[in-house]
């Protein structure tokens, strides 16, 4: 018997790719939903899956769309803190839920729905679209080599040919006005977002790239799990976009620009105009430092999807839905951390080229 999987925003960049993957699963009855009737019907006809019109801000519309649904994948950003209407409705109705959020406070705040999700028998997960879904898996691979882990560095990079949505661009620009914590020389420091640039070595095809410190869920999640200090860096593949973003941050700190997030549309258009340059890759690198047997130890794990980074970015959401359809998962509300193993991920990568590097 098939299970209905509703992909909210299924006509968008990530939603459409998830629909393309899940519609091939014989256990899934894939449905796409959203407010944009024109785009929804076009993608529905193209993929051969049903479309349902749904306004997520109206409970009656949302309740109707959730009728007989087994799981929801929510790709409709921006994901604002305290705005958990879709997840809360799913928890009440016993519908499994996963979203593609990458905003730290939103992801961590989802755990407030734990009691409601347990009562409804639903698994509610936030952050499947963020790097935390990958960095926690990579950290778990190398962590057993340590007796003590003192600090962790996470670096992520998405190729310029991977479409970055307007909501994602707005969220990234918003980090300019938020301080970021870094862990250096055995102590925590607070610095402005998108500063402290450093060259980081990623596997090919990226190689050495300059990335910048910013806020991320890993700082809290990995830090709490391993009792370690965590620093997170990210950036754009193209130098011109990286520098533009850094300059916007500098102008914001000088008071010239009050709210960098208001410039998201312009930067998003520039990104789209330059999309033919660069790569369609996606990469994550995690470095752990600590001790084993009283001696200093450094280990790292990295992965790069050279040609289909967008599909690999969608891996956590797809893998979670498949696990739920197979009967796995416990009720509750979680960040997308510790719920998937490397085996779960590699199973989704069997038809895609992914480079995994351990050192």
Secondary structure, DSSP 8 states (H G I E B T S, - for coil): --EEEEEETTTSHHHHHHHHHHTT-TTEEEEEEES-HHHHHHHHHHHT-EEEE--TT-HHHHHHHTTT-SEEEE------TT--HHHHHHHHHT-EEEE----HHHHHHGGGGHHHHHHHT-EEEE-TTSTHHHHHHHHHHHHTT-SEEEEEEEEEEE-TTS---HHHHHHHHHGGGSEEEEEETTEEEEEETTEEEEEEEETTTTEEEEEEE---HHHHHHHHHHT-EEEEEE-BSSHHHHHHHHHHHHHHHTTS-S-GGGGHHHHHHHHHHTTTSS-S-EEEEEEEEEEETTEEEEEEEEEEESS-HHHHHTHHHHHHHHHHHTT---SEEEESSSS--HHHHHHHTTTS--EEEE-
